[in-house]
Amino acid sequence: MTRAESRTLARELDSRRPALAEAVTAAHYERRPELAVRYGPAGREKCLQDAHYHLTYLSEAVAASAPDLFADYAAWAKVMLEGRGIPAEDLMVNLEVLRDVLLRELPADLAGLIVPYVEAGLERLPEIPAEPPCELPDGAQGELALGFLDALLRGERHEASRLILEAVERGVTVEDVYLHVFQRSQREIGRLWQMNRLTVAQEHYCTAATQLIMSQLYPYVFNGRKNGRRMVATCVAGDLHEIGVRMVADFFEISGWDTFYLGANTPAASLVQTLRERKADVLAVSATMSFHLRAVTELIAAVRASDVGDRVKILVGGYPFSVVPDLWQLVGADAMAGDARESVAVANRLLDEGS
């Protein structure tokens, strides 16, 4: 399938999502009538909500022609649901029902293209442990990351700040703090929430405190010599997980670039205007979750169609791009990077090759 055909297929799936979600929920309860007793009326509403989520992630995977994206979502959902008392068997049955409903409700040609994505998720589930491994590093960096995270989880932001500032004064680089403490702690926070060991409020507190502590390191970030290169960094519309792309912008600043960090939810027209006004060499776009991928594609298409589209190199990053290594090509970018340090290296290479 071409990229355009994949997106058309995904839009067709989107248009049928409400009816398909209802059909999946009805079929699941017909197959497992004991669920009505086990979970009560609220359980059926939750099952319907989950069916919508499954279909949303399925649609994004189809739009990207990437079955691994749906398989990765299924693996994430297994851990998340088990942490909330929903056994993996229920998810397995639910995805089997989803597959059967697609085969029954969709035209045969559409079902034949979409069902393999669901089957990829079903194949992945048995190998996924209920508790993913800890995301914190080993050694001295791990001790610092653990102390920092423990302080945040206790609500002691000032203690977390003290640990970081003292580490930097001892000679730990800001880059290492970002990559091995802040980034790894954020991943561990996400893992703990996934397993239902943190509340949403705790997660938000930890992220907000980390952003504040990052700002305390700015005297170290903004003290380098400039190299004449300019970048703009943004998240796509709807993606509020901006801390990762903020780290990327800071790494560029440390490396001598002039940076312009837009954060989240910047409209495409305003982004293009900013690229023009800042005479940007590179645009860095972040997407944290796979259901933002079409927004990435649309944003990049808008930049390419503008008067700055031929000049600006576009770099993408975020979790979905680590799941599917060639995904950056499918969204129309020039390259992808796995972390903030690699982002700077890749951006420099893109400009050096084009000079």
Beta strands, then each sheet from edge to edge (+ up, - down):
strand 1: 230-235
strand 2: 258-261
strand 3: 282-286
strand 4: 313-317
strand 5: 335-336
sheet 1: 2+ 1+ 3+ 4+ 5+
end
